[in-house]
């Protein structure tokens, strides 16, 4: 790893790619909770190449699919 990658990892606690991926997933989760945009729109707004790409990483991070996450979020808002 280069010096800048090591320094970034020390500062952020994650390698640059992992930090970027986590940031994109947090943004996707926010968009799923707070917007009515389609999943396709959210995929491209957050920099994923397609829906399966987002779904794979989203499931790893949140333990559920984006659509299930959105449905659960909307149920909680109605209470």
C-alpha positions, 0 to 999 in steps of 0.5 A: 500500500502507498503512503497515502493509503496507509495514512488514510486508513489510519485517519479514517479507520478504513482503507479508501475503497471501504470508506467510499463503499460505506459512504455510498451505502449510508447514502443509499439507506438514507435515500431509501428511507427519505425519498420516493426515488426508484431503486434504479435511480438510487443505484445510479445516484450512489455510484453502483453499477446496477441493482444487483451490485447495490443489493449484494453490498447492501445485504452484507451491510444491513442484513436485508435487501434495499426494498425490504429495508425501504418497506420496513422504514415506511412502516416505522414512519407510519407509527 
